[in-house]
């Protein structure tokens, strides 16, 4: 959705749910169906290319399924619930302390993946 240039210049931009959040909400609300990228974009009133990027990233996180040209919510609703809780906690923490400085995080983050992220 376009914004007026005055809003852009002042930084007073709309603050609604992100496209990935909208996609997950839409697919969850319609979990008995699968949709094309264009149908999802129409359903949430967003650009199809932006929705396509969101769908691809959500698929990498196993939050949506993809077959042919169709997309659906994951069958693992517990995984989706966990992802939502992590997202909500992260947003709350960001509001409390202005978020994580990526350079500071890189300086102290472990080089090896967490044991739960390792194969086998």
C-alpha positions as CSV (number, residue, x, y, z in Angstrom):
1,X,0.0,0.0,0.0
2,X,1.5,3.3,-1.0
3,X,2.0,6.1,1.6
4,X,1.9,9.8,1.1
5,X,5.4,11.4,0.6
6,X,4.9,13.5,3.8
7,X,4.5,10.3,5.8
8,X,7.6,8.8,4.1
9,X,9.7,11.9,4.8
10,X,8.6,12.2,8.5
11,X,9.0,8.5,9.1
12,X,5.3,8.3,10.3
13,X,4.8,5.1,8.4
14,X,2.0,2.5,8.9
15,X,2.8,0.0,11.6
16,X,0.8,-3.1,10.9
17,X,1.6,-6.8,10.7
18,X,4.4,-7.8,8.4
19,X,3.7,-9.6,5.1
20,X,4.9,-13.0,6.5
21,X,2.6,-12.5,9.5
22,X,-0.3,-11.7,7.2
23,X,0.5,-14.8,5.1
24,X,0.6,-17.1,8.0
25,X,-2.6,-15.6,9.5
26,X,-4.4,-16.0,6.1
27,X,-3.2,-19.6,5.5
28,X,-4.0,-20.6,9.1
29,X,-7.5,-19.1,8.9
30,X,-8.0,-21.1,5.6
31,X,-6.0,-24.2,6.7
32,X,-8.5,-26.5,4.9
33,X,-7.3,-25.1,1.5
34,X,-4.2,-24.4,-0.5
35,X,-3.7,-21.3,-2.6
36,X,-1.5,-19.9,-5.4
37,X,0.8,-17.0,-4.6
38,X,-1.5,-14.6,-6.4
39,X,-4.5,-15.8,-4.4
40,X,-2.7,-15.3,-1.1
41,X,-1.6,-11.8,-2.4
42,X,-5.2,-10.9,-3.3
43,X,-6.4,-12.3,0.0
44,X,-4.1,-10.1,2.1
45,X,-4.0,-7.2,-0.4
46,X,-0.2,-7.2,-0.9
47,X,2.1,-7.3,-3.9
48,X,2.5,-10.9,-5.3
49,X,6.3,-10.6,-5.5
50,X,6.5,-9.6,-1.8
51,X,4.2,-12.5,-0.9
52,X,6.3,-14.8,-3.0
53,X,9.4,-13.8,-1.1
54,X,7.6,-14.3,2.2
55,X,6.3,-17.7,1.2
56,X,9.8,-18.9,0.2
57,X,11.2,-17.8,3.5
58,X,8.4,-19.3,5.5
59,X,8.9,-22.6,3.6
60,X,12.6,-22.5,4.6
61,X,11.4,-22.4,8.2
62,X,8.9,-25.2,7.6
63,X,6.0,-23.0,8.4
64,X,4.2,-23.5,5.0
65,X,4.0,-26.3,2.5
66,X,4.4,-26.0,-1.3
67,X,3.3,-28.3,-4.1
68,X,3.2,-27.2,-7.7
69,X,1.9,-23.7,-7.7
70,X,0.0,-24.0,-4.4
71,X,0.8,-23.1,-0.8
72,X,-0.7,-24.2,2.5
73,X,0.0,-23.8,6.2
74,X,2.3,-26.4,7.8
75,X,0.7,-29.5,9.2
76,X,2.9,-29.1,12.3
77,X,0.8,-26.5,14.1
78,X,2.9,-26.9,17.2
79,X,5.9,-25.6,15.2
80,X,3.9,-22.6,14.1
81,X,2.8,-21.9,17.7
82,X,6.4,-22.0,18.8
83,X,7.5,-19.7,16.0
84,X,4.8,-17.2,16.9
85,X,5.7,-17.3,20.6
86,X,9.4,-16.7,19.7
87,X,8.4,-13.8,17.4
88,X,6.2,-12.2,20.0
89,X,8.9,-12.5,22.7
90,X,11.5,-11.0,20.3
91,X,9.2,-8.1,19.5
92,X,8.5,-7.4,23.2
93,X,12.3,-7.5,24.0
94,X,13.0,-5.2,21.0
95,X,10.5,-2.7,22.4
96,X,12.0,-2.9,25.8
97,X,15.7,-2.4,24.9
98,X,15.7,-1.1,21.2
99,X,16.7,-4.5,19.9
100,X,20.0,-6.4,19.3
101,X,22.9,-4.7,17.7
102,X,24.0,-7.1,14.9
103,X,27.7,-6.2,15.2
104,X,27.6,-6.7,19.0
105,X,25.8,-10.0,18.5
106,X,28.3,-11.3,15.9
107,X,31.1,-10.6,18.3
108,X,29.7,-12.9,21.0
109,X,27.6,-15.4,19.1
110,X,28.8,-19.0,19.1
111,X,30.3,-20.3,15.8
112,X,28.7,-23.7,16.1
113,X,25.0,-24.4,15.7
114,X,23.0,-25.3,18.8
115,X,22.7,-29.1,19.3
116,X,19.1,-29.0,18.3
117,X,20.0,-27.6,14.9
118,X,22.6,-30.3,14.0
119,X,21.7,-33.2,11.7
120,X,21.6,-36.6,13.1
